[in-house]
Amino acid sequence: MAKRVTIKDVAKTAGLSITTVSQILNGKGERFPAATQEKVMKIRDQLGYVPNFNARNLISHSMKTVGIIVPNLVNPFFAMFLRGIQDAMYEHECVPMILSADRDEKLEHYYLRTLVERGVDAMIIASSAVGNDEINGLLKRNNVPYLLFDQNDPINEGDRIIVDDERGGELATSHLIEAGHQKIAVVLPDRPSQNVRLRLAGYRSALVRHGIVFDDELVFSTQLSKAGGWAIAQKVIDSGATAVFCVNDEMALGLLRGINALGKHVPADLSVVGYDDIDLDDYVVPRLTTIHQPVYDMGTWASQMIMSRLREPEHAPQLKVVDVSLIKRDSVRKI
C-alpha cells in the first residue's frame, strides 16, 4: 500500500519550509507572494495531499465532530433528518459521523461505544435502542454532550427534541372519524417505541372523545417497514374496518400495495392515514393522507442545539417541542 502523502512531501517538492506550506494550505498565507501560494496549491493537487484531520484538529481545536446514530438510513424520514443535520453542520464547519445499524440494538450499542472511544465531541442519538443505561454508563461518565430524538425510554433530562405524537395520533384518527368512519384499525410496529405508544394513545383518545369504544381486535402489529404493511393487509381487510391509521408512512405505503394486490382499493374499500409525510406520499396512487413532521427542520434544530451545547457546556437543558399537522390528500373517503 502506498505511503500517505504528508505536508513534508509537499514542502520538499515545493522547496519551501513546512511552516510556509502549512500557513498557505490553512488559508493564512497572505504574506507570501501569489506565485508561491499558487505553486503550493498546484503541488498539493499533483501529489494528492489531504490534511490529516485528527492531527490538524489537535493543533487548532476548532473543527468539531458529532457522532450521529439513526436506526435506518433507508427510511426517507431519517434520510431527510440527516440532510437537515448535514446542511446545518456544514455552515458551522462541523463534521457529522453518521452510523446506522438497521435497528440491530447490539450493533447500535457497539457504534455508540466506538464513537465515544474515537473522541467525538458530541452525540445526536435518533435511535430508540439507546436508553438510560447507555446514557448514564457511557455518555455522562465520559462527559460527552448529547441530544436525544425519537427515544424508547421516556427520558426527561438532557437536550431533547420531542414531537407531540399523541396529538398526531389524535389528529389522524379524528380525521377518519369526521369522514364518517366508526370501525378504525391501527397498525403498529411489533416493537413500539415511546413515540409510537404516544401515537396509539392519541388514537385511543380520539375514539373516546367521539364516543367510540376501543377494540383490541382492531390493533395490528407488524414489521416496521413497507414489507410489514404489505404483510398485514389481509388481516386488516378481514377485520371489517373501513379505515386504518398506520403510525408510520412506510407501513402505510406497504399496506396500500397489499390492499391493491388483494383486489381491494384505497379509498373506495378502505381509507388509510399514515404518519411522517415522507416525500413518497405524493408519488403513490392514491396520494397518502398523513401527519406531517417537519423532519428537515428537526435535523437543523438538532444541529443548532448540539452546537449551542458545545459552546456553552453548563447551559440549562434545551428542550424543543415540535408540533405536527394533518396533510389531506387522496387516501380517505367520506362515508
N, C-alpha and C positions, 0 to 999 in steps of 0.2 A: 504494500500500500504506500502511495506517495506521501512524503512528509508534508505536513501542513505549512502553507506559506505564512511567514511571520513578518512583522514590521521590520525586523532586522534585514530580511531579504529585500524588502522594498528600499530600505535605506542604502544597502550595499549596491544595488543595481543603479540607484539614482546618484550615488557618490555623495550622499548627504548624511548628516548625523541622525541618529534615531529620534532625538528631541525635535529636530526640524520637521522630519517626516510626520511625527506624531501630532505636532501642532497643526500642520496643514490638513491631515486627514480628519482631525477633530474640529475643523472649521475655525481654527484660531491662527491661521497663517497669513493674516492681512499684512503683516510687516515684511513678508517675503515678496520678491518680485513675482509678477503674474506668470512669467515664463517658468519659474521654479515651481510654483503651485501646479501649473498645467503639466509639467514634467512628472511630478509625483503622482498626480491623478492618472496619468496615462500609464505609468509603470504599474500602479495598483491594479488597473484593469487588465493589463497584459499578463501579469502574474496570477491574477485571480485572487488577490488578497482580500480576506474578510476578517474584520476585527474579532478577537475573542471576547465575546460578550461578558463572560464572568470576570476575566482579567480586567477589562476596562471598567466594569461596574465596581470592582473592589477599590479602584482608584477614585472614581468620580462620585460614587454613592448616589447617582442621580436617576439611573434607569431602574424602574420597579418591575417586578414580575408578580403576577397574580395567578394562582392556580384556580382553575375552574372545573368543577365536576358536574356533569349532567348525566342523566340516566340513559339518554338515547339521542344520538346525533341524526338518525334517520327521520325522526319525527319533525315535521315542519315547524311545530311550535318551538322546539328547542333550537332549531336552526335559526329562526328569527330572533330568539332571545340572545343567542351568541352574536348575531350580526350587530345588535344594539350594543352589546358589550364591546365588541372589537372596534366599532366606529368611535365610541366614546374614549376608549383607552388609547387609540391612535393619536387623538388630539392631546393627550396628556403624556405622550412618549412612554407609555406603559405597555409591557408585553404580556398578553394573556397566554397561559399554558393550559390548553383545553384537553380534557380526558373524559372518555365515556366508557362504561363497562357493560352497556346494553342490559341494564337492570340486574347485573350479577353483583350481589351485595358483597361477597367476599373480595371480588376484584376491585370494587369501589373503595373498600377499606384499605386495600393494598395501595391503590393510587393515592389516596389521601395521605397515608404514611410516607409514601415515596416523595410526594410534593413537599411535605414538611422537611424531610431529610435533605432535599435538594435546596432548601433555603429560600422558598418563595416568600415574598414579603407579606402576602395576604391570601385569603381564600374566598371565593364565591362558591357556595355549595347549593346547587339546584337539584338535589337528589334526596328522595325520601328515605334512602337507606342509611344516611348519616344522621345519627341522633345524639342524645345527651352523652352517652358513653364515650363516643369518639371526640366530641367537643371538649368534654372535661378532661379526658385522659390524654389527649394528643394536642389539640389546638391551644387550649388555655395553658396547659403545662409548659408548652414551648413558646408561649407569648406570641402566637400567630393571630393577627386580626382576622375576622371572618364576617361574612354576610350570609344569611340563610334565606333560601327561597324554596317553596314547594316542599315543605317538611312533612315527615311522617309523624314524629312526636310533636305535641303542642308545646314547643319550646318558647318560653316567654322572656328571653333575655338576649342580649347582643343585638347587633344590627340586623334588621329583618325587613323583607318585603313580603307583605301578605295581601292576598286577594280576598275580596268579600265574596267567597264562594257560596256561602249559604244564601245570600241574596241572588246569586247567579242561578242556583238550583230552583229558587222560588220563581224567578222571572221566567225561566224556561217552562216550568210546569204550569204556571198561571196563564201563559200564552196559549198553551194547549187547552186548558180548561175554558178559557174565554172563547176559543174556537168551537166549543160545544162538546169536547171530549170528556168523558167521565171515567173510562177504563184506560188508564195510562200506565204503561210499563216503564221500568227504568233499567238501564243496562250499565253495570259497574264492572271494573276490573276485579279479578278474583283475589287480588291483594290490595285492597283500597288504602290509599294514603290518607292523611288527615284532611287534605283539601277535598278529596273525593267524598269522604264521610260528611263534610260540611255541605257539599252539593246535594247529597242524599237527604240531609236534614232540611235543606231548603225545599226539596221535592215534597217531603212529608208535611212541612209547614204549609205549603200551598194547598195540599189536599185538605188539611184540617180547616184552613181558612175558608174554603169553599164547600165545607160540609161533606167531603168525600172520605170514606173510610179507607185507611191504608191497608193494602193487601200484600202479604208476603209472597203470594204466588205470582205477583207481577214484578218481582225483583229478580233480575237475571245477572249472573256473574260469568265472565268470560275473560279471555286473554286481552291485555291492554294493547290492541293492535287492530289493523284492518281485518286481518285473518280472524281475530276474535269476534268482531262484529259479524262477519260472514257466517261463522260457525254457529252463532246463537240465533240466526234469523228464523229457523224453523220453529224453535221453542217460542219465540215472540209471537209468531203468527198463530201458533196453536193455542196461545193463551187467550185469544179473543180480544186482545187490546186493540183499540182503534188508533192509539198514538203511543209513541215511545220517546223518552228522554234519555239520550246517551250522554254520559258525563265526560266524553272525550270525542273530538271530531273524527279521529282516526277510526274508532269503533263505529261511529255513525256512518262514515263512508263505506266501511265494510258491510254494515247492515243494509245500506241502500242496495249494494250489489247483490247481497244474499237474497233479499226480498224479491228483487227482479228475477234472479235465477230460478226462484221457486214459483214463478208465474204470477206474482203479485206486483202491485205498482204503488209507488210513493208519489203523491199523497192520496191517490184515489182509494187505496185499500188500507193504508197505514201512514199516518203522519209522523215525521221524525224531526226532532230538535237535537242539535249537537252542542258542543261546548269547546271553545277556544278561538274560533274564527280564523283557522289557518287559510292560506291562500287558495288551496284546492277547492274550498267550499264553493267558490264562484265558478268553477270549471267542471262540475258534475251536473248530471241531469236526473232529477231536478236540483237546482241550486239549493244548498243546505241552509236552512234557518238555524241560527246558532247563538251562543252567548259570546260576546266579544271581550277578549282580554287584550289590553294594549301591550302586547308582548315585546315589541321592539323598544318601546319606551321603558318597559321594565328592565330590559338589558342595559339601557342607557342609565337609568336611575341606579341600578346595582353598581355600575362602574363609578358613577359620581359619588355614591355613598362610601364605597370602599376606599376611593382616593381621598375623600374627606377624613376617613378614619386614619389613614396613613399620615396625613398632615397633622391631625390632632388626636393622638392616641388616647388621651384622657377625656375626650369629649363624651357627653352623655350618650347612651344608646340611641341609635337612629331607628325610627320605625316609619315605613311608608305603607299606607293602606290604599290599595288600588280598587277602584270601582269597576263594575262591569256593566254591559248594556246588551240589550236584545237586538239582534240583526235579523230582520224579517226578509226571507227570500221565498222560495217556491215549494218547500217540502212539508208545509202544513195546510190542511184543508179544513174549512169550516163545515160542521155538520149540524 
